[in-house]
Amino acid sequence: MENPLDSPQQGQASMDSCASESSADSTLSKNAIKREKKAKERQLFREKKEQVPAETASQVERQQAVDDDNMDPAQYLKNRLRSLASAKASGLNPYPHKFPVSMPITEFIEKYRNLSIGEHLESTEISLAGRIMNKRASSSKLFFYDLYGDGMKIQVMADARHSNMEGSEFPRFHSGVVKRGDVVGVVGFPGKSRKGELSIFPKLFTVLAPCLHMLPRRKAVAGSDEAPLSKENEKEATDSVWTPGKSRNPETYSLRDQETRYRQRYLDLMLNPEVQNIFKTRARIISYYRNFLDSLGFTEVETPTMNMIPGGAAARPFETHHNDLDRKLYLRASPELHLKKLIVGGLNRVYEIGKQFRNEGMDLTHIPEFTMCEFYMAYADYNDLMELTEQLLSGMVKKLTGSLRIKYHANGLDNEPIDIDFTPPFRRIDLISELEKMSNLSIPKDLTTESANKYLLDACQRFDVKCPPPHTATRLLDKLVGYFLEETCIHPTFIINHPEVMSPLAKWHRSEPGLTERFELFVNKRELCNAYTELNDPEVQRRRFAEQMKDRQLGDDEAMVLDETFCTALEYGLPPTAGLGMGIDRLTMLLTDSQNVKEVLLFPAMRPQEEIAVQGSDQHLKWKRNEHINELCSRSQIQLLLNDLYVYYKFYGVSLELFANNLSHVFGYVEKCLFF
């Protein structure tokens, strides 16, 4: 066979052909590389494009949260209303009629708290409901919520893998529909996250009641994936939980403004979990009180709130009008007279826990509408009640706090709390003898005379003890007791054996003429309860009422009036009886470290918020409420205020000359201007 290479021409042609093929292969290789490179770039671009939503969803959600927090509250409300209107227009009901809850959050925590880290009980279905207070996004497929209910918190870990929502519905719902403050219901399974936080993983997530208003942001709570609960901060978190008897500090609350907290208590309860514990403690105090008396054979009763005659306490009453009877009625200042009538009828041990009304001033410890427990015990005297009071309070404090000592910020939150010891027996001091000892006075035996009244008035002036008129012996002596004795009563102390002029319903002392068998219990310088052996002689009772009427004629509108129906009941025979009244509000203040009585009242009486705008000839005055006007206005400041108040002259028809002559009336006038 002839070799093709043997021919020079043929060999050259063959070589040229190979070179041509090699050149073509080289060209094709470069183009293929370029095409492959471009294909890879397009593929990478597509992959990056697909990853963008997942990578930026968390940022978008965080930005949305920032935008919500920085938004004007009015605009926030407008946006939420628009969202609700859109939902209703699409046929959705944003306010479902019912949501079945299988267990409260407290039970959920107790039942599943011991799950292992990362453990999920996917076969178990639980339904919980509560309010969303914190919201955060990890990605478009994973959202975290803090769900609050029953004073406890549980984490909701909304994972798209477990949700019944499809595709883009999940991120749209959790990013735009669910907001902080919404009441929601979740159906899912329990488990613990990789960080060890007990959570519910929802399959179904429903908004039950949207919160239309912007809420202050709560602080991160230890024990969530946002603030994981390590061994170190677990003890700190446990120690920081307030319990009765411990000191507390409202300055650390998420919502601190007192006006908002008291006027919108629902926000206070919602944003400050400790406040819920305050009112649960109040309920426990009342429950303990009730159970204590029930165990001693007392019967709880109810007596009228409106009466034709004000009585039972030395206090100015509230008045109302009964249209059908066409007569004036009075809200009760105390149920005392009715309860003693029941003792006459044979109910030998009775008590009532209820509201009382006294038309007096408001301060840190006084409120016109307050809760009191009064009980009356036949065949007992005030000595028996002192022992019973010691048992009641020491047992209550021990039950609620685990100790007989409590912490109380008596000198304000800026100072260290004091210890108050409820260990019985309580200290006892005799009113007259101790007052004479501390003041170096010689109190007259007969306090009904003009000379006795002058002696007490001179004593008040000597020690610069303020007593506004009328200057009755009762009022003067009460001010001296407050100045000398009450200031020494830090731990529970009985002040005993009051003069008859101070105790119109108490029985005379069996061995000390002019005195009565009465005691008042003081704790932290404040009166906590008042008790005495009851006066059961109808003639003496009538005489005491007559003496009170004399004080009323002198201008003391807190003096008692004659109640002939009560005296008639005494004529049928009131057995030897002792009675006691204790303020629930002040007792709750002590056990919750509250310095303001409004802290322990769910809806305390508040001054009106309305502003008064009066157009003058050359000026426009706008006065706002000021709860501390009596503290802030000195006499010199009042003189300056007189000029500003001139604009109100024609409006109110009050003489400015009256203010100049009697500055004490200015306080009431200024208050009228501020709070009218």
C-alpha positions, 0 to 999 in steps of 0.5 A: 500500500502506498503511504500517503506521506511518501508523496511530497505534495500529498504530505504537504496537503495532509499537514495543511489539512491538520493545521486547518483542523487544529485552528478550527478546534482552537477557535471553537474551544474559545467560543465554547469557553465564552458561552459556558462562562456567560451561562454560568454568570446567568445561572449565578445571577438567577441564583442570587436573584432568587436569594434576595427575598430570603436575605433581605426579608429580615432587613425589610421587617426590621425596617418596617418595625423601625418605621412603625416605631418612628411613625406619628401615632395619628398616622399609625392609627390611620394606617391600621384603620385603613388596613381593617377597612380593606380586610372587611371589604374583602369579606374578612372579619378582623374580630372573630366571635370565638377562639377555643383555647385548650389551656392558659399560658401558665399551664403551658409553661408548667406542663412543657418547661422540662422539654429538652433543647431542640425537642418538638412534640409535633404530634401534640396540638395546643391552642393558646391566646394572648397579646403580642408585645414583641415581634422580630424576624429572622427571615421571610420564613421565620418570625418570633413573637412574645405572647403574653397572657395571665401575667406570663410570657411564651415565645411563638416561633412562626416557621413557614415549614409548619404553617398552613399558609402557602407561598407568599401569604406567610411573609405577607401576613407576618410582615404586614398584618400582625402588629405589636399589641394585637390579641392573637390565637395560635394553634400548634405544637410545643417545643424548645428552640435551639437556644432552649426557649420554650415555644409554641410552633404555630400551624394556624395563626389568627389575629383576634383583636387588632391593636389600633394604637401604637404601643411603647416598646417593652424591654427585652425579657430574659428568657427569649431567643432575643434575650436567652436565659443563661444560668447566670441571668436565670437567677437574676431574672427570678430575683427581679420578679416582684413578690409581696413584701419586697421593694419595687421601683415604678421608675423601671417600668416600660410605661412610667407616666403616672397620668397615663398609668392611672387614667388608662390602667389597661395600658399599665397592666398591659405594659408593666407586668408587675402591676398585675401582681400588685392587684393580684396581691390586693385580691389575695389580701381581701381573700385572706381577710375574708377567710380569716373571719369566716374561720372564726364564725363571722357572717359576711353581710351587705348594708345600704350604700345610700342612707337618709342620715349620714353617720358611722364616721366623723367625715363629710358625706357625699350627697345625691338625690333620689328622684322617686322619693324626692329627697336627699340621700347620703353615700355611706361613710361607714357601715358601722351603725347598720352592722351594730343593728345586726348585732342587736338582731342576733347576728353576733359576728358580722363583717362587711367588705365594701366601698366607703365614700368621704367627701374629703381631699385627695393626697398620697394616702387619702381618696374619696372612694375607698375600700374598708372591712368592718367587723363586729364581735359580740361578747368581746372588748377592745383587748380581744380585738387587739389580739385578734388584729395581731393574729390577722396581720402577722398571719397575713404578712407571713402567708403573702411574703413568707416572712414577718418583715417587709421592705417599704420605701417610706422615704421615697424611691430615692432612699433606701427602704425601711424594714417593718416588723409585724412580729406580735405582740405589737407595741402599745402606747397610752394616748394621753399619758404618752402625749403628756410625756413627749410634749411636757403638757398637762392635758385637762381632764375635762376637754369639753370646757372653753379653758381646755380648748384654749389650752390645746390651741395655745399648745398647738401654737407653741409647737407650730402645729397647724390646725385649720378652723374650726378649732374644736378640742377634738381637732386640736388634740388630733393634731397634737397626737399626729405631731408627737405620737404618730411620728414614732409609729414605724412598726405596728403600734396601738395608740389606745384609750382616746378621750371621749370627745374624740370617740362618740361611738366608743364605750367609756373606759372602765377605770379611766374617767373621761377616756374610752376603750378605743385603739388605733393601729399605726404602721409607718406613721399612718393609721391602718385601723380603728377599733373600740368597745362599742357604746351600748347605752342609748342615753349616753349615745344620745348625749354623745351625739348632742356634743357632736352637734355642738361641734357642727354648729362651730363649723366642723362639718365632719362631726356626726349627726344624731341618728335616732333610729340607731339609738332606738335599736340600742334601746332593744339591747346591744350586747357587749360588743367590740368592732373594728374597721381597717382600710384595705387600700392602705394595707395593700400599699404597705404590702406592695411597697406603694407610696401612692394610694392610686397605685393600688386602685385599678381606676382611682379618682382623678382630676378632670383633664379638660383645659380652660382657655379664656380669651382676655382683652390682651392675653389668652390664658391656658391653665392645665391641671396640676395635682400638687397645687397646694405644694407648689403655690407659696404665698408669694406665688399666689400674689403673682397669680392674683394678677393673672387670675383677674381675667377670670373675675367676670367669668366666675364673679368672684371678688379679688378683694376676697383673695387679698383678705383671705389667702386661704381661699385662693387655693380653692379658687386656683384649683377651681380655675385649674380643674373646673 
